[in-house]
Structure formats: structure tokens, C-alpha cells
Amino acid sequence: EAGTMRGFIPRGMAGAYYFVLNSEYRIPLADVERGMGSLPLFMRRITAIPFLDYGGAWSSKFTRDVFKVGAGASLVFSFRIGYRETIDLFLTYAHGFDPGIGADIFRVLVARSF
């Protein structure tokens, strides 16, 4: 989710110019490497990802007031399907620290791993 401000309402920040700094740290919690009997579905790994986003958008005169902060964390479950394909299940919570456009957002995402 590079280049996005997590924890804010969609289209809450708009402008001709923008700046975003995304910072996250991946913490492996467990290397499971277990399957269910002979089924080709294996849980590989569980990872925690705390993050902090800083940025904003503006069109006219630049001021420091355009910058906002969002923070949260993701819990990632990695699976291997069919002995080959790897997918990740992301459970993400984000909070935007702004009374006007900040929000508490929970998101579930399934993505193909590389």
C-alpha cells in the first residue's frame, strides 16, 4: 500500500501536489509450515506489520497544516496452495489522527505473494 495514507476517508485529501512517507516494520511471529492432512493447503507464516504514514495534499500555498499522520497494524497469514501458489491474507487496522478526515478503518485483503 505504498503511496497511500491509511486511516483516512477515501478522497479526504485532494490537491495538485502530494507527499507521502510510509514506514512499516515486518515482524515474523511464527513459521508454521503445516498443512491439513493430505490437502494441498499449507499455512506458511504469520507476520505482524506495524506502520506509520505521514503526508498530505495541497493545491495552493503550501503550509505545514496539510500534513496528517495515520498509524495502525496488519496481521498477515501466508498460505501455499497447490504446492506452488502463495497467497497472503491481510487483516489491517488503521487510524487517521485528524478530527475531520481521520477514520478508524478495518480492511481485509487477499493478495498473491511473490
N, C-alpha and C positions, 0 to 999 in steps of 0.2 A: 504494500500500500504506500509505496514511496510517492512523494509529491502531494499527499492529501493531508488535510487536517482532520484527524479523527476526534470525535466528541462534539461536533458542531452540526447544526441542522443543514440539510442539503441546500446549496446555493446561498448560504448565510453570509459568505464573504464573496464579494464580486469587485472586479476592477480591471483596469488595463494592465496592471503590473501586480506581481505577487512574489512572495518569498516564503519558502517552507524549509524548515530544518527538522527532519525526522531522526530520532535517536532511539534505538532499541538494543536490548541485550538478550541473547538467546541462552537459556539455562536448561541443559538437559536434565530431566528429572528421573527418567528411567529408560533403560534399553530393555524392552520387554522381549522381543523376538519370540513370540508364542503364537500358535495358531489354534484353531478349533478342530481337533481330530484330524481327519484327512482332507478337510475342506481347504481350498487354495486361498484362504484369507488369513493373513498374519498381522498382528499388531507389532510394529517395529519399535516405536519410540514415543515417549511423552515429553513435551518440551514446554516450558513457560517462557513468555516473552513480554517483560515489562517495557513500556515505551513512553516517550515524551515527544510531543510535537510543538513546534514554535513557529509562528508565521502569521501572514496576513495578506490582504489585497487592498489596492488603492488605485484611484484614477486621477485624482487631482493632487494637491500638495501632500507630500509625504510627512507624516507625523508618527511618533512612536506609539500613538494610541491604536494604530491599525494592527499591531502585533497582539496575538492571542496565544494562550497556552492550553494544550489538551494533553491528557495523560490517561493511561489505562494499562491493560494487560491482555494477553492472549494465552490460551491453553491449546496446544496443538497435539493432536493424536495422529501419528503417521501409520498408515497401513500399506501392506503389499497385497495386491490382488492378482491371482493367477500366476504366481511365481515371477512376475515381471513388472507389472504396472505398480507404481507407488502413488498413493493419494494421501492428502493431508486434510484433516477436519479441524478447522479453526473455530474456537469459541472465544469471541473478543468482546471486552467491555471497554468503553471509552467515555471519558468525562471532559467536557469543554468548560474551562474556567472563565465564563463570561455570562453575566446575567441575561443578556439579550439574545444571543445566538448559541450559547453553550447548551449542551444537552447530555443526558445520560443515555448512551446508545449501547445496545447489546446486539451482536451480529454473529451469525453462523455462516461459515463459508467452507465449501469443499473445493479443493484445488489439486491439480496434478503436480506432483513433486518432480524435481529434476535431479 
